Amino acid sequence: MRIKVTSIYVDDQEKALRFYTDVLGFVKKDDVTQGPYRWLTVVSPEEPDGAELQLAPNDNPAAKA
């Protein structure tokens, strides 16, 4: 069994994308917008088919607890 996607709650998806790509060296894999929703993931450049980190908006009440 492998984990393919895990979510990281972020306050600002653009800011988080810049941090994960420019500072940590990840690369953007998926960036899909549908209305107000955006599915944004990054991956390690060494494993582009490995685990994805979803940069999810922090609008979930559980994430703010």
C-alpha beads as a LAMMPS data file, in Angstrom:
LAMMPS data file: protein, C-alpha beads

65 atoms
64 bonds

1 atom types
1 bond types

-500.0 500.0 xlo xhi
-500.0 500.0 ylo yhi
-500.0 500.0 zlo zhi

Masses

1 110.0

Atoms # bond

1 1 1 0.000 0.000 0.000
2 1 1 1.265 3.483 -0.869
3 1 1 0.065 6.948 -0.024
4 1 1 -0.393 8.812 -3.308
5 1 1 -1.805 12.153 -2.100
6 1 1 -1.784 13.923 1.226
7 1 1 -3.206 17.351 1.986
8 1 1 -1.452 20.259 3.600
9 1 1 -3.756 23.084 4.631
10 1 1 -2.463 26.502 3.615
11 1 1 -3.749 30.037 4.066
12 1 1 -2.711 31.163 0.570
13 1 1 -2.264 28.655 -2.252
14 1 1 -0.107 30.956 -4.412
15 1 1 2.198 31.796 -1.531
16 1 1 2.423 28.121 -0.560
17 1 1 3.172 27.137 -4.163
18 1 1 6.046 29.623 -4.313
19 1 1 7.410 28.335 -0.998
20 1 1 7.208 24.658 -1.933
21 1 1 8.699 25.209 -5.397
22 1 1 11.161 28.089 -4.942
23 1 1 12.382 27.319 -1.427
24 1 1 11.904 23.570 -0.964
25 1 1 12.475 22.497 -4.571
26 1 1 9.199 20.700 -5.281
27 1 1 7.615 20.940 -8.727
28 1 1 3.997 21.661 -9.557
29 1 1 2.143 18.598 -10.806
30 1 1 -1.558 19.468 -10.983
31 1 1 -3.244 22.839 -11.025
32 1 1 -6.934 22.584 -11.876
33 1 1 -9.454 25.325 -11.214
34 1 1 -13.198 24.846 -11.345
35 1 1 -15.160 27.852 -10.222
36 1 1 -13.916 28.907 -6.788
37 1 1 -12.171 25.568 -6.221
38 1 1 -8.558 24.800 -7.051
39 1 1 -6.802 21.431 -6.941
40 1 1 -3.091 22.167 -6.571
41 1 1 -0.419 19.539 -5.990
42 1 1 3.362 19.451 -5.882
43 1 1 5.783 16.535 -6.072
44 1 1 9.443 15.825 -5.589
45 1 1 11.428 16.353 -8.808
46 1 1 13.186 13.051 -8.119
47 1 1 9.864 11.173 -8.007
48 1 1 7.346 12.902 -10.283
49 1 1 5.056 9.873 -10.004
50 1 1 5.524 9.604 -6.240
51 1 1 3.448 11.027 -3.429
52 1 1 1.706 14.315 -4.161
53 1 1 1.215 17.084 -1.625
54 1 1 -2.087 18.838 -2.138
55 1 1 -1.892 22.482 -1.119
56 1 1 -5.462 22.780 0.146
57 1 1 -7.127 26.031 1.189
58 1 1 -7.434 26.371 4.938
59 1 1 -11.197 26.916 4.956
60 1 1 -11.988 23.632 6.672
61 1 1 -13.002 24.221 10.311
62 1 1 -11.057 21.116 11.354
63 1 1 -7.878 22.606 9.906
64 1 1 -8.240 25.734 12.010
65 1 1 -8.633 23.865 15.297

Bonds

1 1 1 2
2 1 2 3
3 1 3 4
4 1 4 5
5 1 5 6
6 1 6 7
7 1 7 8
8 1 8 9
9 1 9 10
10 1 10 11
11 1 11 12
12 1 12 13
13 1 13 14
14 1 14 15
15 1 15 16
16 1 16 17
17 1 17 18
18 1 18 19
19 1 19 20
20 1 20 21
21 1 21 22
22 1 22 23
23 1 23 24
24 1 24 25
25 1 25 26
26 1 26 27
27 1 27 28
28 1 28 29
29 1 29 30
30 1 30 31
31 1 31 32
32 1 32 33
33 1 33 34
34 1 34 35
35 1 35 36
36 1 36 37
37 1 37 38
38 1 38 39
39 1 39 40
40 1 40 41
41 1 41 42
42 1 42 43
43 1 43 44
44 1 44 45
45 1 45 46
46 1 46 47
47 1 47 48
48 1 48 49
49 1 49 50
50 1 50 51
51 1 51 52
52 1 52 53
53 1 53 54
54 1 54 55
55 1 55 56
56 1 56 57
57 1 57 58
58 1 58 59
59 1 59 60
60 1 60 61
61 1 61 62
62 1 62 63
63 1 63 64
64 1 64 65
